[in-house]
Amino acid sequence: MDCLDGAEISRSERIQAAQGLEEARRRVQQQEQEYLKKRAQEKEEAQRKKGGEKAEKKERKAGFDGRWYTDINSPGTEENKENPAEEQDMKPNVDEEQQEREFWEKPCSFSPESRLETHRYLEEKRKAKEKEKEKKPKAPRTLITADGRVMNVNEPKLDFCLTEDEDRNTVVLDLAVYRHMDSSLLDVDVQTTYVRVNVKGKQMFQLVLPAEVKPDSSTAQRSQTTGHLLLTMPRAEGEIKVSKVVSRPTRTSPNASTPQENKRNVAGRERLEVDPSKHVAVNVADIIPRQRTKEGPLETSRMAPPTATGHISFSAGFVDNPDVPPLI
């Protein structure tokens, strides 16, 4: 070796390393033996611990209620036979939360065996959770009992409204089906005493009717706005009542004219007779009286222009210039 960490190895360093080689080799071998002894002790402790847990589980067995009880055939249970009252009052084993807390709080050496034990424990917990999440098989649904009694079933959990129309002698069922579901996914079966609707071929809706109906005369309609399913089922017994039509007065707008007014308009307009002698025209200019003292230049301009035949008086010394246009 010529360089170590980018630095050149000198001759003196080589001599010192050769002198301490045997001591370094002896220390490495000693540390190796110590580590092998330590690993053997850890393995032995792990095996002893594992054997103790198996013996404890074998001694205690699970009863019919899932609790752990002590084996009565073991030699250490003679005292329990003598005191059956104490055996009945014995508390059940710690729950899973306490067991988990004890497992994580228990001190252990940081060794490969302890790490493997931790991974095994986590794997068992994961499998237990997956087993709990597994769906249990559903019990077969009972639509009609053995004695012929029809059951009410609402598996899709739909809102519904069942009403009876006495006037039309019908039973009306308003079922709030999903709005955007296609009508081809609905299978309606109307019987004399009950109605059954199969939604998506999986979920069943069944309802007992308050009276017998006619399945052949029943109708099913689907709302295009809300998606509700409306079933109209006429009763098997009873008569349809004819409702009397009550005439209601038509509402007219305030601007609409009555028939009498229309006749009057057609015949012609009628005017009131007024005496023309009593007609008085109001002069708006004379509403406010004016007092005229002198006529100014504006007043003279308001006067009517002289006619062609009239004469205009001029002042003395007036000289008419024909080149000047008239003022008016």
C-alpha positions as CSV (number, residue, x, y, z in Angstrom):
1,M,0.0,0.0,0.0
2,D,1.5,3.3,-1.1
3,C,-1.2,5.8,0.0
4,L,-3.9,5.9,2.7
5,D,-6.7,8.4,2.5
6,G,-4.7,10.4,-0.1
7,A,-1.6,10.6,2.0
8,E,1.6,8.8,1.1
9,I,2.7,6.2,3.7
10,S,6.2,6.9,4.9
11,R,8.9,4.2,5.7
12,S,8.7,4.8,9.5
13,E,4.9,4.2,9.4
14,R,5.5,0.9,7.6
15,I,8.0,-0.2,10.3
16,Q,5.6,0.7,13.2
17,A,2.7,-1.2,11.5
18,A,4.9,-4.3,11.1
19,Q,5.9,-4.2,14.7
20,G,2.2,-4.0,16.0
21,L,0.8,-6.6,13.5
22,E,0.9,-9.6,15.9
23,E,-0.8,-7.7,18.7
24,A,-3.6,-6.4,16.4
25,R,-4.2,-10.0,15.1
26,R,-4.5,-11.3,18.6
27,R,-7.0,-8.7,19.6
28,V,-9.2,-9.3,16.6
29,Q,-9.3,-13.1,17.3
30,Q,-10.2,-12.4,21.0
31,Q,-13.1,-10.1,20.0
32,E,-14.3,-12.7,17.6
33,Q,-14.5,-15.3,20.3
34,E,-16.3,-13.0,22.6
35,Y,-18.9,-12.2,20.0
36,L,-19.5,-15.9,19.2
37,K,-20.1,-16.5,22.9
38,K,-22.5,-13.6,23.1
39,R,-24.5,-14.8,20.1
40,A,-24.7,-18.3,21.6
41,Q,-26.1,-16.9,24.8
42,E,-28.6,-14.8,22.9
43,K,-29.8,-17.8,20.9
44,E,-30.1,-19.9,24.0
45,E,-32.1,-17.2,25.7
46,A,-34.4,-16.8,22.7
47,Q,-35.0,-20.6,22.6
48,R,-35.8,-20.7,26.3
49,K,-38.1,-17.8,26.0
50,K,-39.9,-19.3,23.1
51,G,-40.3,-22.7,24.9
52,G,-41.7,-20.9,28.0
53,E,-44.4,-19.2,25.9
54,K,-45.4,-22.5,24.3
55,A,-45.7,-24.2,27.7
56,E,-47.8,-21.3,29.0
57,K,-50.2,-21.5,26.0
58,K,-50.4,-25.3,26.4
59,E,-51.3,-25.1,30.0
60,R,-54.1,-22.6,29.4
61,K,-56.8,-23.5,26.9
62,A,-59.5,-21.4,25.3
63,G,-63.0,-22.0,26.5
64,F,-66.3,-21.8,24.6
65,D,-66.5,-18.1,25.2
66,G,-63.0,-17.3,23.8
67,R,-61.4,-16.8,27.2
68,W,-58.4,-18.7,28.5
69,Y,-58.7,-21.0,31.4
70,T,-56.3,-23.2,33.3
71,D,-56.1,-26.9,32.5
72,I,-57.7,-28.9,35.3
73,N,-55.7,-32.0,34.5
74,S,-52.3,-30.4,35.2
75,P,-50.7,-31.2,38.5
76,G,-50.6,-27.6,39.6
77,T,-54.3,-27.2,39.7
78,E,-55.1,-29.3,42.8
79,E,-55.6,-26.2,44.8
80,N,-58.1,-24.9,42.4
81,K,-60.1,-28.1,42.7
82,E,-60.3,-27.6,46.4
83,N,-61.6,-24.0,46.0
84,P,-64.1,-24.0,43.1
85,A,-65.5,-20.7,44.2
86,E,-62.2,-19.0,43.7
87,E,-61.9,-20.7,40.2
88,Q,-65.3,-19.2,39.3
89,D,-64.3,-15.8,40.5
90,M,-60.9,-15.9,38.6
91,K,-60.6,-12.9,36.3
92,P,-60.2,-13.4,32.6
93,N,-56.9,-12.9,30.9
94,V,-55.7,-9.4,30.0
95,D,-57.2,-8.0,26.9
96,E,-55.4,-7.5,23.6
97,E,-54.5,-3.9,24.3
98,Q,-52.8,-4.7,27.5
99,Q,-50.9,-7.6,25.9
100,E,-49.7,-5.3,23.1
101,R,-48.6,-2.7,25.6
102,E,-46.7,-5.3,27.6
103,F,-45.0,-6.6,24.5
104,W,-43.7,-3.2,23.4
105,E,-42.7,-2.2,27.0
106,K,-40.8,-5.4,27.7
107,P,-37.0,-4.9,27.6
108,C,-35.1,-7.1,25.1
109,S,-31.6,-7.2,23.7
110,F,-31.1,-5.7,20.2
111,S,-30.3,-9.0,18.5
112,P,-31.5,-10.7,15.3
113,E,-33.8,-13.0,17.3
114,S,-35.6,-10.0,19.0
115,R,-36.0,-8.3,15.6
116,L,-37.4,-11.5,14.1
117,E,-39.8,-11.8,17.0
118,T,-41.0,-8.3,16.5
119,H,-41.6,-8.9,12.8
120,R,-43.5,-12.1,13.6
121,Y,-45.7,-10.2,16.1
122,L,-46.5,-7.5,13.6
123,E,-47.3,-10.2,10.9
124,E,-49.7,-11.9,13.3
125,K,-51.5,-8.5,14.0
126,R,-51.8,-7.8,10.3
127,K,-53.3,-11.2,9.6
128,A,-55.7,-10.8,12.4
129,K,-56.9,-7.4,11.0
130,E,-57.3,-8.9,7.5
131,K,-59.3,-11.7,8.9
132,E,-61.6,-9.3,10.7
133,K,-62.0,-7.3,7.5
134,E,-63.1,-10.3,5.5
135,K,-66.8,-10.1,4.7
136,K,-68.9,-12.6,6.4
137,P,-71.3,-14.4,4.1
138,K,-74.7,-12.7,4.3
139,A,-77.6,-14.7,5.6
140,P,-80.1,-15.7,2.9
141,R,-82.8,-13.0,2.8
142,T,-86.3,-14.1,3.7
143,L,-89.0,-12.5,1.5
144,I,-91.8,-14.9,2.3
145,T,-91.8,-17.0,5.5
146,A,-92.6,-20.6,5.7
147,D,-96.2,-19.9,6.9
148,G,-96.8,-17.7,3.8
149,R,-96.4,-14.3,5.5
150,V,-94.9,-11.6,3.3
151,M,-92.0,-9.5,4.8
152,N,-91.2,-5.9,4.2
153,V,-87.7,-5.6,2.7
154,N,-85.8,-2.4,1.8
155,E,-82.2,-3.4,1.0
156,P,-81.4,-0.4,-1.2
157,K,-82.7,1.9,1.6
158,L,-84.9,3.9,-0.7
159,D,-87.4,6.5,0.5
160,F,-91.0,5.7,-0.5
161,C,-94.5,7.0,0.0
162,L,-97.6,4.8,0.0
163,T,-100.9,6.5,-0.4
164,E,-104.5,5.5,-1.1
165,D,-106.6,7.5,-3.5
166,E,-110.2,7.0,-2.4
167,D,-111.7,8.9,-5.4
168,R,-110.0,6.7,-8.0
169,N,-110.0,3.6,-5.8
170,T,-106.3,3.0,-6.3
171,V,-103.1,2.5,-4.2
172,V,-100.2,4.7,-5.3
173,L,-96.6,3.9,-4.4
174,D,-94.0,6.7,-5.0
175,L,-90.5,5.1,-4.8
176,A,-87.5,7.4,-4.8
177,V,-85.2,5.5,-7.2
178,Y,-81.8,6.9,-8.1
179,R,-82.2,9.8,-10.5
180,H,-79.5,8.8,-13.0
181,M,-80.1,5.1,-13.0
182,D,-81.4,3.6,-16.2
183,S,-85.0,2.2,-16.2
184,S,-83.8,-1.1,-17.7
185,L,-82.1,-1.9,-14.3
186,L,-85.5,-1.9,-12.6
187,D,-87.6,-5.1,-12.4
188,V,-91.1,-4.4,-11.0
189,D,-93.4,-7.3,-9.9
190,V,-96.9,-6.4,-8.7
191,Q,-98.9,-9.1,-6.9
192,T,-102.3,-8.9,-5.3
193,T,-101.1,-8.3,-1.8
194,Y,-97.5,-7.0,-2.2
195,V,-95.2,-5.3,-4.7
196,R,-91.6,-6.2,-5.4
197,V,-88.9,-4.0,-7.1
198,N,-85.5,-5.5,-8.0
199,V,-82.9,-2.7,-8.2
200,K,-79.8,-3.5,-10.3
201,G,-80.5,-7.2,-10.0
202,K,-79.0,-7.3,-6.5
203,Q,-81.0,-5.3,-4.0
204,M,-84.6,-6.1,-3.3
205,F,-87.4,-3.8,-2.3
206,Q,-90.7,-5.5,-1.1
207,L,-93.7,-3.8,0.5
208,V,-97.0,-5.3,1.7
209,L,-100.0,-3.4,0.3
210,P,-102.9,-2.4,2.6
211,A,-105.5,-3.9,0.2
212,E,-105.7,-6.4,-2.7
213,V,-105.0,-4.8,-6.1
214,K,-105.3,-5.8,-9.7
215,P,-101.8,-6.5,-11.1
216,D,-103.0,-6.6,-14.7
217,S,-104.4,-3.0,-14.5
218,S,-101.5,-1.6,-12.6
219,T,-99.2,1.0,-14.3
220,A,-95.6,2.1,-13.7
221,Q,-94.3,5.5,-14.6
222,R,-90.9,7.1,-14.3
223,S,-90.3,10.8,-13.7
224,Q,-87.9,12.4,-16.1
225,T,-86.9,15.2,-13.6
226,T,-86.6,13.4,-10.2
227,G,-86.3,9.8,-11.4
228,H,-89.0,8.6,-9.0
229,L,-90.9,5.4,-9.8
230,L,-94.7,5.9,-9.6
231,L,-96.8,2.7,-9.3
232,T,-100.6,3.1,-9.7
233,M,-102.5,-0.1,-8.6
234,P,-106.3,-0.2,-8.7
235,R,-108.0,-2.0,-5.9
236,A,-109.6,-5.4,-6.6
237,E,-112.7,-4.4,-4.6
238,G,-114.7,-1.2,-4.5
239,E,-116.1,1.2,-7.1
240,I,-114.6,4.3,-8.6
241,K,-116.2,7.4,-7.3
242,V,-117.2,10.0,-9.9
243,S,-116.2,13.4,-8.6
244,K,-118.5,16.4,-9.4
245,V,-116.9,19.1,-11.5
246,V,-117.4,22.4,-9.8
247,S,-117.4,25.4,-12.1
248,R,-115.1,28.0,-11.0
249,P,-115.5,31.7,-11.9
250,T,-112.8,32.8,-14.4
251,R,-110.5,35.4,-13.2
252,T,-110.4,38.5,-15.4
253,S,-107.8,41.2,-15.5
254,P,-108.8,44.7,-14.3
255,N,-108.2,46.1,-17.8
256,A,-110.5,43.5,-19.4
257,S,-113.9,44.9,-20.5
258,T,-117.3,43.3,-19.7
259,P,-119.8,42.1,-22.4
260,Q,-122.0,45.2,-21.7
261,E,-119.0,47.5,-22.2
262,N,-118.2,45.7,-25.5
263,K,-121.8,46.1,-26.7
264,R,-121.6,49.8,-25.8
265,N,-118.4,50.2,-27.7
266,V,-119.8,48.5,-30.8
267,A,-122.9,50.6,-30.9
268,G,-120.9,53.8,-30.9
269,R,-119.5,56.5,-28.7
270,E,-121.8,58.5,-26.6
271,R,-121.0,62.1,-25.9
272,L,-122.4,64.4,-23.3
273,E,-124.4,67.4,-24.5
274,V,-122.8,70.8,-23.5
275,D,-124.3,74.3,-24.0
276,P,-121.8,76.1,-26.4
277,S,-122.9,79.5,-24.9
278,K,-121.4,78.5,-21.6
279,H,-118.1,77.6,-23.1
280,V,-115.4,80.0,-21.7
281,A,-111.9,80.1,-23.1
282,V,-109.2,80.8,-20.6
283,N,-106.6,83.3,-21.7
284,V,-103.3,82.3,-20.1
285,A,-101.7,85.7,-20.8
286,D,-104.2,87.5,-18.6
287,I,-103.7,85.4,-15.5
288,I,-101.2,87.8,-14.1
289,P,-102.1,91.5,-14.7
290,R,-99.4,93.8,-16.0
291,Q,-99.0,97.5,-15.5
292,R,-97.6,99.1,-18.7
293,T,-96.2,102.7,-18.1
294,K,-93.9,103.2,-21.1
295,E,-93.1,101.2,-24.1
296,G,-89.5,100.3,-24.4
297,P,-87.6,99.0,-27.4
298,L,-88.8,95.4,-26.6
299,E,-92.4,96.5,-26.4
300,T,-92.2,98.3,-29.8
301,S,-90.7,95.2,-31.4
302,R,-93.7,93.1,-30.2
303,M,-96.1,95.3,-32.1
304,A,-97.4,94.1,-35.4
305,P,-95.5,95.2,-38.5
306,P,-97.1,98.0,-40.5
307,T,-99.1,96.8,-43.5
308,A,-98.3,97.8,-47.1
309,T,-101.1,100.4,-47.2
310,G,-100.3,101.9,-43.9
311,H,-98.2,105.1,-43.4
312,I,-95.2,105.4,-41.2
313,S,-94.6,108.7,-39.5
314,F,-91.0,109.9,-39.3
315,S,-89.4,112.5,-37.0
316,A,-88.4,115.9,-38.3
317,G,-85.0,116.0,-40.1
318,F,-85.2,112.4,-41.0
319,V,-83.2,111.5,-44.2
320,D,-83.9,108.2,-45.8
321,N,-80.9,106.4,-47.1
322,P,-81.8,103.8,-49.7
323,D,-78.6,101.8,-49.3
324,V,-79.5,100.9,-45.7
325,P,-81.8,97.9,-45.4
326,P,-84.9,98.2,-43.4
327,L,-84.7,97.3,-39.7
328,I,-87.7,95.0,-39.8
